[in-house]
Each structure stands twice: as structure tokens, then as C-alpha cells.
């Protein structure tokens, strides 16, 4: 009974996403869409939109940015065409997050234009939560661009994030507030203010655990863990980063896994254990190179991890007298 199979595959995909089991969710949603196509099985509009959005979210967690973008765009288009405004905005928020991971060298102008249009749309329908979310991602993207092209942009991006905070707090929405605070924490670290990063991220990880958002949870663990190490709380940082690695390995969160291995390698380097640091940095490079090969659209982000791991490996060799 293909129709029943599709129904339960979609439910299984949604439950997997609800428990941050990204790779399982990808498999369930992909199989459901395969059966829909081969069996010519109609889906009601809301189920179709939810399924595309669900596959987009899970695909991003495993590092498949191309599929994530395609699925989020489908959910936006269907929602907009059929007047499903709330679904459209939820899909826009997801698409915004996925756009942050796209190749900066070729897509930066398109991404900024998309952010501006998405903010206008959120304002049109009066959804301040989504407007604040998109504004926050725009802020961190401007900061990211500054690392590559324009040093002053880091402060502009940080200012956008600060300006988005009152709107986020006004919504009283935990997802919106956590996103803004988490991205501000990352921005502060890029500006060389790890103590501010630790302050902003205090208590956020507990909230994200309950929301089952693998990408944001693992990302915040990375940011807070490294910042803790940078201010001298290295054991706290290492404990947190190890938790992040465990979560990503269990649930298929490859997008942040290489970065977390690299961060833990850095911590072992700081406590003068270059042999252990070497093993972790080798793992980091391996995971990142595999992502570059498997999902080419994300190769710039993965390439950054490869570069960081290579730099750390050189330090490890030097400290071992090699």
C-alpha cells in the first residue's frame, strides 16, 4: 500500500527531525518522495510543504547544502502559490539559514539580495519573529563577508545583530531569541571578544537541546566551547566540545563534526598533548575533505576546516620535534 507507506515515511521523517536524527530523516523523506513520484500518489498541500521543509532541514544538518536549498525553495514556492502564509514564512526562515552556508565567492550578492527581500516579506505580513531571525542571519553573514573582503564589515554585521535583539525579545519566542543570541556570540568571538561570547551563550545550549535543532545546537557548542578555552576555562570547553562530537556522531550531523574535532584538537594542543591533538586534527581534516567531495556546494566552509586542521597539524608536528 504505497499511499500508506508514504504517510508513515513522512511521519517517520518528521519524528526523526524532531529528535535531531538528521541522516535517518533524510532517508525517510527521500524514500517518501520516491514513492510519491513512482506511484503517482497525491499529497495534500500542507503535507507536501512540511515534507520539503523537513528534507531541507535534515539535508543541511548532514552538509548537503544543494539539496537543502532546493527543498526549502520548493516549500516556499508551493506555500506562496497557494497562500499558506505561515508555512511560507517558516520555509523562508529555513531557507535563510541554508543560504548562509552557500559559496561566498560566487553567491554573496544573491544572498544579500535574498535577505533583503525576505525581510520585506516578513514585514508585509507582520511576523516579527521571522523578520528578526532573517535580520540576525543577515548580520552574521555580513560579519562573515568581512572576514574575507572588508574588515570593517565585522562591526557592521555585529550592529545588525544587536539591532535585531529587541525585536527578538519582543516576540518571546525561544527559537528567535536563541538564534539571535547564538549568532551574536559567534560575531563577538570573530571580533576577538570571547568573554562576551561566553556571556551571550550562557544557558542557550540547554534551551537548544529541548528544541532538537541539531545544526544550531552543534554550532553553538563549537562557538561556546572554543570561547571557554580562549578565556582559560579549557576543561569546561573540552567537556562541551566532546558532547558536541558525540551528538553529531550519533545523529549524522556531519556539517559541524569536522569543526568540532578541530576545536578539540586545538584544546589538546593548549594543554601540551600534541599526540592526542594530532589524532583529532587528522580526523577533522578527513571529515571535512569527505564533505568537500560529497557535497561540492559546501566546499568553501569545509575547505576552511581543512585549512585550520592543516595549520594545527603543522603545530602538532613542531611540538613533537618533527
N, C-alpha and C positions, 0 to 999 in steps of 0.2 A: 504494500500500500504506500505508494510514493508520496502522496499528499500528507499522510500521517507521518511518514519519515521526515519530510521537510519541516513539519510543525515541531517535531521533537528535536531535530537537529538545531533549529533556531533557538529553542528554549535552552538546549544544552550549551550553545554558544553564548547566550546571554548570562547563564549561570556561571560559566567559566570566566567571562569578563568580570562578573560580579565578585569573583574570588581571585582576580588578577592572574588567572591561568591563561596567559596570552597565547601560547602555542596551541593549546587544546582548543581555545576559542576560534583561532584561525582555521583549524581543521574542520570544526563543526560547521561554521558559516560557509566555508568554501564548498563543502560537500552538499550543503543545503542548496546553494546557488547552482551547483552542477545538476542536481536532481530537478530543480525548477526549470532549467533550460532543456534538459533531455526529455523530461516528462511533460513539458508544456503546462506546468502547474501554475495557476494564477495565485498571486499573493495580494492580500488587501494592502492598501496604501501604507497604513501605519506600520504594518509588519515589514513591508519592503524597506521603508525608510530606516526603521530600527536596525534591520539586518545589515544594511550597507554601512550604517554608522558603527555598528558593533564590530564588523570586519575591519573598518578603518582604524578603530581604536586598538584592536589586537595586533593588526599589522604594524602599526607604529611601534608598539612595545617590543616586537621582535626585530625591528630595524628595517622592515620592508616599507620604506617611505613612499615609493612609487605606488604601491597598492593602497596604502593609507590615503594618499591624496585622491586617487581615483574613486575610492569608495565614499569618502567624505563628500566629494563633489557630486556624486550621484545622489546622495541623500539630500544635499542642499537643493539640487535641481528639481527633484521629484517633489519635495516639500513646497518649494516656491511655486511650482507649476500648479499644484493642487491646493494652495492656500493653507497649508499646515504650518502656521507661523511659529508655534513653539518648537516643532521639530526642525524647522528651518534654522532657527537661532541656535538650538543645541548642536546642530550639524555645523553651522558656521563657527561656533566656538571650537569644536574639534578640528575643523579644517585649519583654523588659525594656528592651533598648536602644532599641527603637522607641517604647516608652511615654514615654521621656524627651523625645521631640520633640513630644508632644501638646500641645494648648492648655492652658496653665496656668490660665487664668481660669475654665475650666469643668470641668476634669478632675482637678485636683490631689488631691482626696480619693480619687477612684477609683484614681489611680496609686499613691498611698502604700499603700492597702489591697492592691493587687495585689502590690506589692513584698513586703509582709509575708507574704502567702500563698505567694508563690513561694519565699521564703527558708525557710519551714516545710517546703515540699515537698522542696527540695534537702536539708534536714537529714534528713528522713524516710528518704531513700534513701542518705544518707551521701556525697553528691557535694560535696566541699568546694570544688572549682574553680567550679562553678556557683553555690554559695552565696556565695563571695567575689565573683564577678562581679556578682551581683544586689545584694549589700550595697554594693559600690562605686558602682553606678549610683544606688542609693538615696541614698548620701552626696552625690553631685553634684547630685541632684535637690533634696535638702533645701537645699543651698547656693544652687541656682537660685531656689527659692522665697523665700529670704531676700533676694534682690536686689529682689524685688517687694513682699514683705509684712512681713518681720521681719529686721532687720539682724543680730540675734544668731544667727540660723539658719546663717549662713555658717560660724561656728565649730563649730556642732553638726555640720553636714554634713562639714566637714573632719575632725572627730574620728571620724566613722563611717568615712571613707576610711582614716584612719590605723589604726583598729582592724581593718579588713579586710586590711591588708597582711600580717600574719604568716600568716594562712590562705592568702593568695595565694602567698606564698613557699614554704609547706609543700607546695603542690601541684607545684611545679617546672614548672608549665605556662606557657609563654611568653605565650600569649594572655591568661591570667588575670593574670599579673604586669604585662604591658604595659597592660592595661585599668586596673588599679588605679593604677599609676604615672602614666599619662596623665591620668586624671581628678583625681588629687591635684595634678598640675601645674596643671591648669585652676583648681582650687579655690584654690591658693596665689596665683595671679595675681589672682583676684577679691578676695583678702584684701590685695592690694597688696604681694605679696612676689615680684616677678618673678625675683629671683636664685634663689629656691628652685624656681621653675618651671623655670628653665634647668637647675638641678642634677638635678631629678627626671626630666626628659625626655632627659637625656644618653644617647645610644645607642639610645633606643627607636625612633626613626624607621627605623633600619637594620633592626631586627627586624620592624617592621610591613611594610616593603617586601617582605620574604620571605614574609609571611603573606597578602599580597594582600587586605587589608581596607581598601577604599577609604574608607569613612566614617571609621573611626578614624585611618587614616593622614593624610587631609586635615585632619581636626580637630586632630590633634597638631601637624601642620606649622603650622597657624594659631596655635595657642597658643604653641608654642616660638618661632616667627618673631617674633611681636609682643613676647614677653618679651625676646628678644635685643635688639630695637630699644629697648625701655624701659630696658635696663641699659647702653646706649651701644654695643652691638655691631650697629649698624644695617646695615652692609653684609652681615654674616652673616645677619641677619634677612631682608633683602630677597632675598638669593640663595635662601634656603629657601622663602620665600613664592612667589617666581617658579616654583620647582619644583612647588609645590602647585597653582598655577594651571594649569601645563602638564599635570599629571597629570589634573586634573578636566576640563579641556577635551578631552583626548584620550579619556577613558574615560566621559564623561557624568555626572560627579559634581557635578550642579548644586546639591546641598544645601549644600555648603561654598564653592562658587565665588564667590558674591557677597561672602561674608565675607572671602575671600582678596583679592579685588580691593580691597575697602575697607581691608584691612590694608596692602596695598602703597601705596595712596593716602596713608594716614597716614604711611608711611615717607618717601615723596617730599616730603610736607609738612614733615617734620622736617629734611630736608636742603635746604629752601628752594627747591623746584621746584614752585610751585603750579600751573603749567600742566599738567605731567605728572600731578600729583596729581588735578587736576580731571578729566582724561580717565578715570582709573582709578575715581574715585568715581562718575562718571556711569555707567560700566559696572556697578559694584557695585549701584547703585540699580536699573538696568534689569533685571539678572538677578533681584534679589530681588522686584521688582514682578511679574515674569513668574511666579515661583514662587507668589506670593500669589494670582495669578489662576488659575493652572493647578491648584494643589493647595491648596484653601482650608483644609484641616485644619492645615497648617503655617504659616498666615499670621502667627501671633504671632512665631515665630522669624524668618521672612522680614521681618516688619514691623520687628523690632529692627534688622536690617541697613539697611533703608530709612532709619530714624531716624538711625543712625550715619553713613550716607553723606550725608544731608541736612546734618547738623551739620558734617561735614568740608567739604562743598561751600561752606557759608557761610564757613568759614575760608579756603578757597581764593580765593573772591571778594574777601574782605577783604584778603588778602595781595597780590592783583593790583591793589589800589586801586579795586575796583568795589563 
